[in-house]
Amino acid sequence: MRALVWSFALAGFPAGAADLHDYAWTFTIETPAGVESSAWRVDLDPAVYAWVRDPALRDVAVFNAEGEPVPVARVAAETMAQAHEHTEALPLLALPADGAVAGGGDLRLLIERDAQGRLRRLDAGDDAATKAGERAWLVDASGLDGAIERIILAWESPASGVVARFEISAGDDLEHWRRVGEGSVLSLREGDARLDRNDIALPDVRAKYLRLRRVDDGAALAGLNASVRVVERAAAVPLRRWIDARAVELPADERGATARYAYALPAALPVEQARVELASDNALAALTLSARDGAAWSELARFTAFRLRSGEETLRNGDIDLVAPRRLDTFRLDARTPLATAPRLAFAFRPDRFVFLAEGAAPYRLAVGSAIARRPDYPLDAALASLRASRGRDWQPPQATLGAGRASGGDAALLPPPTPTPWRQWLLWGVLALGAALVGAFALNLLRERR
């Protein structure tokens, strides 16, 4: 009942005279079959961003089946920031090498925990045998609350010439394991060139323990330690999406002395991570990534891209975190030396999210792109707080998806309205001109009388 009251209250909120024809394009909003809700959330996709004209996304609205606007609001970035990432060092304990106890008897495993329940010591009964062939390790992640996005390794020696490959498994009871990932870390030096990669991505793993097993036969890593990047996501936070940038030709006046490659996205997207992949094996390039921000170019990152072949595996540089998400669509890569083939460039973006109330009959449509229509500031936070009070603090509006799009007002909705005829201004100038003429006539008449 409280949700219904809020729905009626917001329905009377001033929404202006905008209708569907004031927007260039509309997209159907598809809700899961059999699910009923007073509110829904929907994420924008590149096809929507292509029609946006207002930097603050105020030319995005939602209409019901009768063509009436419904209360809708953009989820603030602070709300979505309920998800955050942090890096935390974890205990790394060496496991006995395969066959360490093959000479006799059973394996004696002594597990010692601290007051918080974390593993503090793992005694396999033959420390010398364990240390002699450290090829497997146990990471205690039992104290973490979030999902593990990647594991980060560091070691004391050797300082270079390292290409080490690991298989990673996860488990909750030290007996049953499931494989969750694999990857390589490396540290290479040649002259002034330096390549380092010390992290392995994981698919948001939630487990008490990780088991690392080194599968190559390279030199042992002395002083190995581990940390993990943990992601604590709320249900309301959109996941990152990856999209390839299309290679385009640079204008003649923007071609520099260095090798330069230009790219474009289908729309200006709030990019927050970049991925650059070289096209050829055993290639190395120092690159600068820039983006057009308005009329000027701004530098986003400087990095070394590489692609190395190691047996059956191809090693590549990691992804690049951008300083702050901005809506950008034009990019370029500058290299000190020309490359045989332009690198592949892709971006990750977290789509903007909107929440709307199910006012009126479905289906609902999302309208976007207008030169004149602007969405009013609906007090939707108060309505959602009321819904959470009755349905639970962690309740979130269910997810809806965007379907097919079609033209509404079309390109005409993106054109600024014609300048109105300034009748009042013309009338004022006419009165002034008439007054000046009367004053002139009066002055002439006075002159004639004096003569």
Secondary structure, DSSP 8 states (H G I E B T S, - for coil): -HHHHHHHHHHTS--TT--GGGSSEEEEEE--TT---SEEEEE--HHHHTT--STT-TTEEEE-TTS-B--EEE--HHHHTT-EEEEEEE-EEE---TTTTTTSS----EEEE-TTS-EEEEE-S-HHHHHHT--EEEEE-TT--SEEEEEEEE-SB-SSSEEEEEEEEEESSSS--EEEEEEEEEEEEETTEEEEE-EEEEEEE--SEEEEEE-S-----BT-EEEEEEEE--TTS---EEEE-EEE---GGG--SSEEEEEEEEEEEEEEEEEEE-SSTTEEEEEEEEEEETTEEEEEEEEEEEEEEETTEEEE---EEEEEEEEEEEEEEEESS--SS--EEEEEE---EEEEE--SSS-EEEEE--SS-------HHHHHHHHHHHH-TT----EEEEEEEEESSGGGGGS-------HHHHHHHHHHHHHHHHHHHHHHHHHHHH-
